[in-house]
């Protein structure tokens, strides 16, 4: 279905993998679509959803949309962590969110 702000075609492109790469600075493995990150464990966790796309930020901030679940999720923090992943707080919140809506 159309997403309102984005057409169905744009949403399809947002989850179509464009490249599977290891970035050069820290050697982290990412799956990318057209300007978005895809589920790329263990670095970027979107609850295992292949229909999810988004971005993660410094210290555990993360935002993504899940097309199959028809939801959006965002978490920002002012308490940074130094892990290369989403970190324990955002990962736990994502897991709890999906458990609550199941």
C-alpha positions in Angstrom: 0.0 0.0 0.0 1.1 3.6 -0.5 2.7 5.1 2.6 1.2 8.6 2.2 4.5 10.5 2.2 6.2 7.9 0.1 4.8 6.0 -2.9 4.8 2.2 -2.9 7.6 2.3 -5.5 9.8 4.5 -3.2 9.0 2.2 -0.2 10.0 -0.9 -2.3 13.3 0.8 -3.2 13.9 1.6 0.5 14.1 -2.1 1.3 15.8 -3.4 -1.9 19.4 -4.1 -1.1 21.8 -2.0 -3.2 25.0 -3.3 -1.6 26.3 -5.5 1.1 29.6 -3.9 2.3 32.1 -3.6 5.0 32.8 0.0 5.7 36.4 1.0 5.7 36.9 2.8 9.0 35.8 0.4 11.6 35.3 -2.7 9.4 31.5 -3.0 10.2 29.3 -5.0 7.9 26.3 -3.2 6.5 23.4 -4.0 4.2 22.2 -0.8 2.4 19.3 0.2 0.3 18.6 3.5 -1.5 19.9 5.8 1.2 18.9 3.6 4.2 20.4 0.9 6.3 18.7 -2.5 6.3 18.8 -5.1 9.1 22.5 -5.7 9.5 23.2 -7.8 12.6 24.9 -7.4 14.9 25.6 -3.8 14.0 22.1 -2.5 13.1 19.2 -4.5 14.6 15.7 -3.9 13.3 14.2 -6.9 15.2 15.1 -9.2 12.3 12.6 -7.5 10.0 13.5 -7.8 6.4 10.9 -5.2 5.6 12.5 -2.6 7.8 14.7 0.3 6.8 16.2 3.2 8.7 19.3 4.7 10.2 21.2 4.4 13.5 23.2 7.1 15.1 25.8 7.9 17.7 25.5 6.3 21.0 22.4 4.1 20.4 19.9 6.4 18.7 18.0 4.5 16.0 15.0 5.2 13.8 13.3 2.8 11.3 10.1 1.9 9.5 8.8 -1.6 9.2 6.6 -1.9 6.1 5.1 -5.3 7.0 4.4 -4.3 10.6 3.1 -0.9 9.4 5.0 0.9 12.2 7.7 3.4 12.7 10.1 3.4 15.7 12.5 6.0 16.9 14.7 6.2 20.0 17.1 9.1 20.8 19.3 9.3 23.8 21.4 11.8 25.7 23.3 9.0 27.4 25.8 7.7 24.9 27.5 4.4 24.8 30.7 3.3 23.1 29.5 0.1 21.4 29.5 -0.4 17.7 26.0 -1.8 17.7 22.5 -0.3 18.5 23.5 -1.0 22.1 21.6 -2.6 25.0 19.0 0.2 25.5 17.7 0.6 22.0 17.9 -3.1 21.3 15.9 -3.9 24.4 13.3 -1.3 23.6 12.9 -2.6 20.1 12.4 -6.1 21.4 9.9 -5.0 24.0 8.0 -2.9 21.5 7.5 -5.8 19.1 6.5 -8.1 22.1 3.9 -5.5 23.2 2.3 -5.3 19.8 2.4 -9.0 19.0 
